[in-house]
Amino acid sequence: MFPIADLFRLRPRNIRTRLLRDLTLVILLTSGAIVALAIFSASSAERSTARAHIERASTQARQEFRVRMDPVDRRLRLTWEWGKAGLLDSNDRATTLAKLAPVLEPLPMVTALIVADSKGHEFLLSRDSEVAGEPRGWITRTRGLHEAKGRLLRERWSAERELLGKSWIDLPGYVPAERPWFIGAMSNASDAEIYRTEPYQFFERKRLGVTQSMRWTPADGNTHVVALDLLLGDVFAVVSKIEVSERGEAFLCRSDGDVFMPYRAPQPGEPAPTRQHRFVGPGETGSPLIEGAVAAWMNAGGLADEPVHFRSGDVWAWAGFRLMDPLSGIWMGVAVPEPEIFGAPIDWTPQLIVIIALVLLLGLLPAVSIVRKYSHQLKDVPKQLIGPKSFEHDVQKLIAGGEDRTLEFKSTVRMNLKTEKFGKEIELAWLKGTTAFMNSDGGTLLLGIGDDGEVLGVEPDKFDNEDKCRLHLKNLVNQHIGAEFSPLIRFQVQPVDSKVVVAVQCERSPRPGFLKAKNTEAFYIRSGPSSVELSPREVLDYVEQPG
């Protein structure tokens, strides 16, 4: 528990609480003086307005997108239920079309619905293009028919689902079971989970998109997957309609900073290629505002916690970034020039600067005195901060000190090194330590380090890349601890001795955290170098302690 009540004792029970109390008083006094001065300056209100504007635009866009995506999730689950019940038969294409067309019809962002199995059969449904103002019809593509001879049957249907024509086509190299959405659905922990791919190129359309998929396995053991395709161009169309400001920009990007943009011809009048949208570097967008926003965001760590303030050309601007949930790995950025939010720049008068400098100095002097007062005691407080640029050095220093109340080693993220298989018990082991740290004084888990301090690396966990590893870690925390605790947990993935090591840094939680597994919840705290589970009575006593 956060020691709020303990702050007001004459002598709190631990050094951290005492230091927190004294520094809090200094900070409150200093901040109070600065806030009082800021009342006489328009800058505080203007900056608050800017931040509120960005937060509002980002939140509104995210909520609007979520409203559009909720029906996609619901109809994916509906189709999955039909598949589990044996109601989808690709051999009876007319009946299957009659069932699935009403599913796809009200979902403008979904470009195709796919049902496939591990034996290579597939039924794909997509909209036909609209012709001369007539209602659009349907296109089906079926794979695995007896008379196919390795080909796929493409059929064109009217809006009333009457067959208009058919043809046999070849798609060399296309295997449904080898596509990202099929492989991803197979990797889910359970059939009821929705898998969401990161952006990839659709095989036949040759355009970027994302896919949501679910699986089920009938009694015959032939696993089936149902999937919904969304073109990123359609997602971009939704985002581009968001009104930010006259010169503001709303855009999509990946966590690596590449921006999703419509194709822009190098020369006026030059026709666009077939691929109308693509991910480009920020400098290729043609927008100094977007380029500056992404650069400032990446320099700030690529997080969604706070809007970023940056300079674009000769003006200052603000930008905010939010994950486009439920899409995987896609961020929405909103960037607005500062003059469009609150007008002219702040006129910091020399007198005001001098006054603020004096107030800061008055706050700095007692702060320095307090730090000197506790300097000898702070030597006993372990240093657990791991910097991104000094990752290897900091980790090796922690390893040399060995496991203790705020440090724990785990060999892998999910691989059982004895059985050489992925094991849920391995994941729950380090999640238990994470929960214990949050319920105690915080701490660090080093994944890829043996009990004896040997650097083993997490290569046995077989992650495709570091982003996939981080996403897996985040999903486990959301599933077993709770998404509301994710701001208290930071993941760093970097090499140590040429092997990839994961550092999980946990802050102390202001409220109790429980580990959820198999319909049970357990409460852990740190006791020395171990994580100890408390009984319900012990949990109540622990939570009621003042600090």
C-alpha positions in Angstrom: 0.0 0.0 0.0 1.1 3.6 -0.7 2.1 5.0 2.7 -0.2 8.1 2.7 -1.2 7.8 6.4 2.4 7.1 7.4 3.5 10.4 5.8 1.9 12.3 8.8 3.7 10.5 11.6 6.5 12.3 13.3 8.8 9.4 12.5 7.5 7.1 9.7 8.6 3.5 9.9 11.0 3.4 6.8 13.5 5.7 5.2 11.7 5.8 1.9 8.5 7.1 3.5 10.4 9.7 5.5 12.2 10.9 2.4 8.9 10.9 0.5 7.3 13.0 3.2 10.0 15.6 3.3 10.5 15.9 -0.4 6.7 16.0 -0.9 6.5 19.0 1.4 9.3 20.8 -0.5 7.7 20.0 -3.8 4.3 21.1 -2.7 5.6 24.4 -1.3 7.6 25.1 -4.5 4.8 24.0 -6.8 2.4 26.1 -4.9 4.5 29.2 -5.3 5.0 28.6 -9.0 1.3 28.0 -9.6 0.5 31.2 -7.7 2.8 33.1 -10.1 1.4 31.3 -13.1 -2.0 32.8 -12.4 -0.6 36.0 -13.7 0.5 34.4 -16.9 -1.7 33.2 -19.8 0.8 30.5 -20.7 -0.5 28.0 -18.1 -4.1 28.3 -19.3 -3.0 28.2 -23.0 -0.8 25.1 -22.5 -3.6 23.4 -20.6 -5.9 24.2 -23.4 -3.5 22.8 -26.0 -3.1 19.6 -24.0 -6.9 19.3 -23.5 -7.5 19.9 -27.2 -5.1 17.0 -28.2 -6.5 14.7 -25.5 -10.0 15.4 -26.6 -9.3 14.9 -30.3 -7.4 11.7 -29.6 -10.0 10.3 -27.3 -12.9 11.2 -29.6 -11.2 9.5 -32.6 -10.4 6.4 -30.6 -13.9 6.1 -29.3 -15.4 6.7 -32.7 -13.2 4.0 -34.1 -14.0 1.6 -31.3 -17.7 2.1 -32.0 -17.1 1.1 -35.6 -15.0 -1.9 -34.6 -17.4 -3.4 -31.9 -19.8 -4.8 -34.6 -16.8 -6.4 -36.3 -15.9 -8.3 -33.2 -19.5 -9.3 -32.5 -20.1 -10.6 -36.1 -16.8 -12.5 -36.1 -18.0 -14.3 -32.9 -21.4 -14.9 -34.5 -19.8 -16.6 -37.5 -17.5 -18.5 -35.2 -20.5 -19.9 -33.4 -22.1 -20.9 -36.6 -18.9 -22.7 -37.7 -18.7 -24.6 -34.4 -22.3 -25.7 -34.8 -21.5 -27.1 -38.2 -23.7 -24.6 -40.1 -21.1 -23.5 -42.7 -20.5 -25.8 -45.7 -18.3 -24.5 -48.6 -19.7 -27.2 -50.9 -23.1 -25.7 -50.5 -22.0 -22.2 -51.6 -25.4 -20.7 -52.2 -26.6 -21.5 -48.7 -23.3 -20.4 -47.1 -23.5 -17.1 -49.1 -27.1 -16.6 -47.8 -25.9 -17.0 -44.2 -22.7 -14.9 -44.5 -23.8 -12.0 -46.7 -26.0 -10.5 -44.0 -22.9 -10.7 -41.7 -20.7 -8.8 -44.0 -23.2 -6.4 -45.4 -23.4 -3.9 -42.5 -19.6 -3.8 -42.0 -18.2 -1.3 -44.5 -14.7 -1.5 -43.0 -14.5 -5.3 -43.6 -13.5 -6.2 -47.1 -13.7 -10.0 -46.9 -14.9 -12.9 -44.7 -12.9 -16.1 -44.8 -13.6 -19.6 -43.5 -10.7 -22.1 -44.0 -9.5 -25.3 -42.5 -6.2 -27.1 -41.9 -6.8 -29.4 -44.9 -6.6 -26.5 -47.4 -10.3 -25.9 -47.9 -11.4 -22.2 -48.0 -14.5 -20.1 -48.6 -14.0 -16.4 -49.1 -16.8 -13.8 -49.4 -16.2 -10.2 -50.5 -18.3 -7.4 -52.0 -18.5 -7.0 -55.8 -17.8 -3.5 -57.1 -20.8 -1.2 -57.7 -21.6 -0.8 -61.4 -23.5 2.1 -62.9 -25.2 2.9 -59.6 -26.7 -0.6 -59.3 -26.5 -2.2 -55.8 -23.2 -4.1 -55.4 -23.3 -7.9 -55.5 -21.0 -10.5 -54.1 -17.8 -12.4 -55.0 -17.0 -15.9 -53.6 -13.8 -17.8 -53.9 -13.8 -21.5 -53.0 -10.7 -23.7 -52.6 -10.6 -27.5 -52.2 -13.5 -28.6 -54.4 -13.3 -32.1 -55.8 -13.4 -31.0 -59.4 -10.9 -28.1 -58.8 -7.7 -29.8 -59.8 -5.7 -27.4 -57.7 -7.6 -24.4 -58.9 -9.9 -22.0 -57.1 -13.5 -21.4 -58.1 -14.5 -17.7 -58.3 -18.2 -17.0 -58.5 -20.1 -13.7 -59.0 -23.5 -13.2 -57.4 -26.1 -10.5 -57.7 -27.2 -8.4 -54.7 -30.1 -10.8 -54.4 -27.5 -13.7 -54.2 -28.3 -15.1 -57.6 -25.4 -16.7 -59.5 -24.3 -14.5 -62.4 -21.1 -16.3 -63.5 -18.1 -18.4 -62.5 -14.5 -19.0 -63.5 -11.6 -21.1 -62.3 -8.4 -19.2 -61.2 -4.9 -20.1 -60.0 -3.2 -18.5 -57.0 0.3 -20.1 -57.0 1.8 -20.2 -53.6 -1.4 -19.4 -51.7 -2.0 -21.8 -48.8 -4.6 -20.6 -46.2 -2.9 -22.5 -43.4 0.3 -20.5 -44.0 -1.3 -17.1 -43.9 -0.7 -14.8 -40.8 -4.3 -14.9 -39.7 -4.5 -18.7 -39.7 -1.2 -19.2 -37.9 -2.1 -16.5 -35.4 -5.5 -18.1 -34.6 -3.8 -21.4 -34.1 -1.4 -19.8 -31.6 -4.2 -18.5 -29.3 -4.5 -20.0 -25.9 -8.1 -20.9 -26.4 -10.7 -21.1 -29.2 -12.7 -18.2 -27.7 -9.9 -15.6 -28.2 -9.7 -13.2 -31.1 -6.3 -13.0 -32.9 -5.4 -9.7 -34.5 -2.6 -9.5 -37.0 -0.2 -6.7 -37.5 -0.4 -5.0 -40.9 0.6 -7.2 -43.8 0.0 -7.5 -47.5 -3.1 -9.4 -48.7 -2.1 -12.1 -51.1 -4.5 -11.4 -54.0 -5.2 -7.8 -53.5 -1.6 -6.8 -52.9 -2.7 -4.1 -50.5 -1.9 -3.6 -46.8 -4.5 -4.7 -44.2 -5.1 -6.4 -40.9 -7.1 -9.5 -40.1 -9.1 -10.7 -37.1 -9.5 -14.5 -36.7 -10.8 -17.2 -34.4 -10.5 -21.0 -34.6 -12.5 -24.1 -33.7 -11.7 -27.8 -33.9 -14.6 -30.3 -34.5 -14.4 -33.9 -33.4 -12.7 -35.0 -36.6 -9.6 -32.9 -35.6 -9.7 -30.7 -38.7 -9.1 -27.2 -37.3 -11.2 -24.4 -38.9 -10.5 -20.7 -38.8 -12.9 -17.8 -39.5 -11.4 -14.4 -40.4 -12.4 -10.9 -41.3 -10.1 -8.7 -43.5 -9.8 -5.0 -43.1 -7.9 -2.8 -45.6 -5.8 -0.2 -43.9 -6.9 2.2 -46.6 -10.5 1.9 -45.3 -9.2 2.5 -41.7 -7.3 5.5 -43.0 -10.4 6.9 -44.6 -12.2 6.9 -41.3 -9.3 8.6 -39.5 -8.8 11.2 -42.3 -12.4 12.3 -41.9 -11.7 13.4 -38.3 -11.7 17.2 -38.1 -8.7 18.2 -36.0 -8.2 21.9 -37.0 -7.6 23.9 -40.2 -4.0 23.0 -40.4 -4.0 20.0 -38.0 -3.4 16.4 -39.1 -4.8 13.0 -38.1 -2.7 10.0 -39.3 -1.9 6.3 -38.6 1.6 5.0 -37.8 3.4 2.0 -36.5 5.4 1.7 -33.3 8.6 2.1 -35.4 7.5 5.5 -36.5 6.6 4.7 -40.1 3.4 6.5 -41.2 0.5 5.0 -43.3 -0.2 7.5 -46.1 -2.0 7.5 -49.4 0.3 7.3 -52.4 1.5 10.7 -53.7 2.8 10.9 -57.2 6.3 12.4 -57.5 5.2 14.5 -60.5 1.8 16.2 -61.0 -0.6 14.1 -63.1 1.4 11.0 -62.7 -1.0 8.0 -62.1 -1.0 6.2 -58.8 0.2 2.6 -58.8 -2.1 -0.3 -57.8 -1.0 0.0 -54.2 -2.8 3.1 -53.1 -1.5 3.3 -49.5 1.8 2.3 -47.9 3.9 2.8 -44.8 6.6 5.4 -45.3 9.2 7.2 -43.2 8.0 10.4 -41.5 10.2 12.4 -43.9 8.4 11.0 -46.9 5.0 12.1 -45.9 5.4 15.6 -47.3 4.1 17.0 -44.0 6.6 18.8 -41.7 3.8 18.6 -39.0 3.6 14.8 -39.1 7.4 14.5 -39.4 7.9 16.6 -36.3 5.2 14.9 -34.3 6.5 11.4 -35.0 10.1 12.4 -34.2 9.0 14.0 -30.8 6.9 11.0 -30.0 9.8 8.5 -30.7 12.2 10.6 -28.7 9.7 10.5 -25.8 9.7 6.7 -25.9 6.8 6.1 -28.2 4.2 6.0 -25.3 0.6 7.1 -25.1 0.8 8.7 -21.6 1.3 12.4 -22.5 1.0 14.6 -25.5 4.3 15.8 -27.0 5.3 19.4 -27.6 7.6 20.0 -30.6 8.7 22.6 -33.2 7.5 22.3 -36.8 9.2 24.8 -39.0 8.8 28.2 -37.4 5.9 27.3 -35.1 5.4 25.1 -32.0 2.9 22.3 -32.2 1.3 19.6 -30.0 0.6 15.9 -30.8 -1.0 12.9 -29.1 -0.8 9.2 -29.9 -3.2 6.4 -29.0 -3.3 2.7 -29.9 -6.0 2.0 -32.4 -7.6 -0.7 -30.3 -8.4 -3.4 -31.3 -6.0 -3.2 -34.2 -2.6 -4.7 -33.4 0.4 -2.4 -33.5 -1.3 0.6 -35.2 -1.3 4.0 -33.5 -3.4 7.1 -34.4 -1.6 10.4 -34.2 -3.2 13.9 -33.9 -1.0 16.9 -34.5 -2.1 20.6 -34.2 0.0 23.8 -34.6 0.0 25.8 -31.3 -1.3 29.1 -32.9 -4.5 27.3 -33.9 -5.2 26.4 -30.3 -4.4 29.4 -28.3 -3.0 32.2 -30.5 0.2 34.1 -30.1 3.2 32.8 -28.2 3.6 33.5 -24.5 5.4 36.7 -23.6 7.6 35.7 -20.8 8.7 39.0 -19.2 12.1 39.2 -17.7 10.6 40.1 -14.3 8.5 36.9 -14.3 11.5 34.8 -15.2 13.5 36.2 -12.3 10.7 35.6 -9.8 10.3 32.0 -10.9 14.0 31.4 -10.8 14.1 32.7 -7.2 11.2 30.4 -6.2 12.9 27.4 -7.7 16.1 28.3 -5.9 14.3 28.6 -2.6 12.8 25.1 -3.3 16.1 23.7 -4.4 18.1 24.6 -1.3 16.0 22.7 1.2 15.8 19.8 -1.3 19.6 19.6 -1.4 19.7 19.7 2.4 17.3 16.8 2.7 19.2 14.7 0.2 22.4 15.3 2.1 20.6 14.4 5.4 19.6 11.0 4.1 22.6 10.3 1.9 24.2 7.7 4.2 20.8 5.9 4.5 20.1 6.0 0.8 23.2 3.9 0.1 21.3 0.9 1.5 18.4 1.4 -1.0 19.1 -0.8 -4.1 19.4 0.9 -7.5 17.1 -0.8 -9.9 16.7 1.7 -12.6 17.7 0.3 -16.0 18.4 2.9 -18.6 17.7 2.1 -22.3 21.2 3.3 -23.3 23.0 1.6 -20.5 20.8 -1.6 -20.5 23.6 -4.1 -20.6 25.7 -2.4 -18.0 22.8 -1.9 -15.6 21.6 -5.5 -16.0 25.0 -7.0 -15.4 25.4 -4.8 -12.3 22.0 -6.1 -11.0 23.0 -9.8 -11.7 26.2 -9.3 -9.8 24.2 -8.3 -6.7 22.0 -11.4 -6.9 18.3 -11.9 -6.2 16.8 -10.1 -3.3 13.5 -8.4 -2.2 13.5 -6.2 -5.3 15.2 -8.4 -7.9 14.3 -11.8 -9.3 15.7 -14.0 -12.2 13.7 -16.2 -14.5 15.2 -18.3 -17.3 12.5 -17.9 -19.9 9.2 -16.2 -20.7 7.2 -19.2 -21.7 9.5 -22.1 -22.6 9.9 -25.0 -20.1 13.6 -25.8 -20.5 13.1 -29.3 -19.1 10.2 -30.4 -21.4 11.3 -28.1 -24.2 7.6 -27.0 -24.6 5.7 -23.9 -23.9 4.2 -24.0 -20.4 1.6 -21.8 -18.8 3.3 -22.5 -15.5 6.4 -20.8 -16.7 4.4 -17.6 -17.6 2.6 -17.7 -14.3 5.9 -18.0 -12.4 7.2 -14.6 -13.5 3.7 -13.0 -13.4 3.6 -14.1 -9.7 6.8 -12.2 -9.1 5.4 -9.2 -11.0 2.3 -9.1 -8.8 4.4 -9.6 -5.6 6.6 -6.6 -6.6 3.5 -4.4 -7.2 2.0 -5.4 -3.8 5.3 -4.7 -2.0 7.9 -2.0 -2.8 8.3 -2.6 -6.5 11.2 -4.4 -8.2 12.7 -5.8 -11.3 12.3 -9.2 -13.0 15.1 -10.3 -15.4 13.8 -12.9 -17.9 16.5 -14.9 -19.6 18.7 -15.1 -16.5 19.3 -18.4 -14.7 19.0 -18.8 -10.9 22.8 -18.7 -10.7 23.0 -15.4 -12.6 24.0 -17.0 -15.9 22.8 -15.1 -19.0 20.6 -17.6 -20.9 18.6 -15.2 -23.1 15.0 -15.7 -24.1 15.8 -17.1 -27.5 14.3 -20.5 -26.5 10.9 -18.7 -26.3 11.0 -18.4 -30.1 9.5 -14.9 -30.6 9.6 -13.7 -34.2 11.0 -10.3 -33.1 11.2 -8.0 -30.1 7.8 -6.3 -30.8 6.1 -9.7 -30.7 7.8 -10.4 -27.4 6.6 -7.1 -25.9 3.1 -7.7 -27.2 3.0 -11.2 -25.7 4.2 -9.8 -22.3 1.6 -7.0 -22.4 -1.2 -9.5 -23.3 -0.2 -11.8 -20.4 -0.3 -8.8 -17.9 -3.7 -7.7 -19.2 -5.1 -11.2 -19.0 -3.7 -12.4 -15.6 -3.2 -9.1 -13.7 -5.4 -6.5 -15.4 -4.9 -3.8 -18.0 -5.4 -1.1 -15.3 -2.0 -2.1 -13.8 -0.1 -1.9 -17.1 1.1 1.7 -16.5 3.0 0.3 -13.5 4.9 -2.3 -15.5 7.6 -1.4 -18.1 9.2 -3.9 -20.5 12.7 -3.5 -22.0 14.1 -6.0 -24.5 17.8 -5.7 -25.3 20.9 -7.9 -25.7 23.2 -8.8 -22.8 26.3 -10.8 -23.7 24.9 -11.2 -27.2 21.7 -12.8 -25.8 18.3 -11.2 -25.6 17.2 -10.4 -22.1 13.8 -8.9 -20.9 13.7 -6.5 -18.0 10.3 -6.2 -16.4 10.3 -3.2 -14.1 7.4 -2.9 -11.6 6.3 0.0 -9.6 4.5 -0.2 -6.3 0.8 -0.3 -6.8 -1.5 2.1 -4.9 -4.1 -0.7 -4.7 -3.9 -4.5 -4.3 -3.2 -6.6 -7.4 -4.2 -10.2 -7.8 -2.9 -12.9 -10.1 -5.8 -14.5 -12.0 -5.4 -18.1 -13.3 -7.9 -20.9 -13.8 -10.8 -18.9 -12.3 -8.9 -18.2 -9.1 -7.2 -15.1 -7.8 -4.1 -15.1 -5.6 -2.4 -12.3 -3.7 1.4 -12.3 -3.5 4.0 -10.1 -1.7 7.8 -10.2 -1.5 9.5 -11.8 1.5 13.2 -11.6 1.0 14.1 -13.0 -2.4 10.8 -15.0 -2.7 7.2 -14.3 -3.6 4.8 -15.4 -0.9 1.0 -16.0 -1.3 -1.1 -14.7 1.5 -4.4 -16.2 2.8 -7.6 -14.1 2.6 -7.2 -13.1 6.3 -3.6 -12.2 5.8 -4.5 -10.1 2.7 -7.0 -8.1 4.8 -4.4 -7.5 7.5 -1.8 -6.5 4.9 -4.1 -4.1 3.0 -5.2 -2.4 6.2 -1.6 -1.6 7.2 -0.8 2.1 6.8 2.3 1.6 4.7 
